């Protein structure tokens, strides 16, 4: 089934035996017509649902008017999107740089922070993930991603995500930037301990350090609030967005305080496809869906329902070690490698993600409802029961 693609594509992705041909809402169908509950959502990209009606209509309308408009020219579709974005952006982050992917958003953030601070030193977090381009990779913790491409950026320190004293001690005059995910996604939906983000925010304020939040996976309602940082009443100096921001169309944003981004000179950072009008139209429609269709509130309520159901599974199945997450950014940590569970999920009509070897990550579209979650929980229960029988766990 996969050989037609595999003979052309480089061996860069772990691939699963499914050929997805159609999607709507929180469901997808393969090329043989089998239906799946999608708790993968293109790694969180299908935030407002597959083929969201608002997004589809916006793409159709814009593609008949103008598909390409470089940032060197003005465009009304782009302006309308920026006006909507400004109404929901964190206070103070009023300047925007467009790009096309999460890694590009991080690259821009690192450049802006260095230009503003004049300092090369960066503190990143153990367990942090920010992308695989060279700059973003330099602040990504996992050695398996970093080691083959050393040397990367100099002056990067990785510090534990829960140790304020160590953070204080490690900051010297070379440090200009701290970058973190408010909730660590790729590492397994790691939620910070109480007070941590507030402490880091205060340290950055006191020591004039640029604080970057990578909200590429956690932002735009995923956690039941528009921004994950809101759970701890904190606002960064720069924020990175991507994944679901374009309603499924490739797009990314780097939001920053004006005094930071205004240190950049014309030509010091740019992208040919940045601010593409079709992407802006799709992103504008996606924002409408989040706000007018109350998808952020849905993520909060349905996410609690989903998490409560997963907690019941933890009580039932000894192979479940932990359940964690906020909103519809959830993790089910098992006591063994999850690959067979993911494959069994495909056989049972549910698509799930991994985080490392033993963590199932669940990032369904925010349009999912309690009925579909109940069905997903039934499927997961069946799969876990099968795994316990296979491993003779009682």
Secondary structure, DSSP 8 states (H G I E B T S, - for coil): --HHHHTTS-S-S---S--EEEEEBTEEEETT--EEEESSHHHHT-TT-BT-HHHHHHHHHHHTT-S---TTS--HHHHHHHHHHHHHS-TT--EEEEESSHHHHHHHHHHHHHHHH---EEEEETT----SSHHHHHT---HHHHGGG-S--SSEEEE-TT-HHHHHHH--TTEEEEEE-SEETTTT-EE--TTHHHHHHHHHHHTT-EEEEE-TTTTTTTTSSSSGGGGGT---SEEEE-GGGGTTS--EEEEE-HHHHTTS-TTSS--TTTT-HHHHHHHHHHHHHHHHTTHHHHHHHHHHHHHHHHHHHHHH-TTEEEEEEETTEEEEEESS--HHHHHHHHHTTEE-EEETTTEEEE---TT--HHHHHHHHHHHHHHHHHHHHHTT--
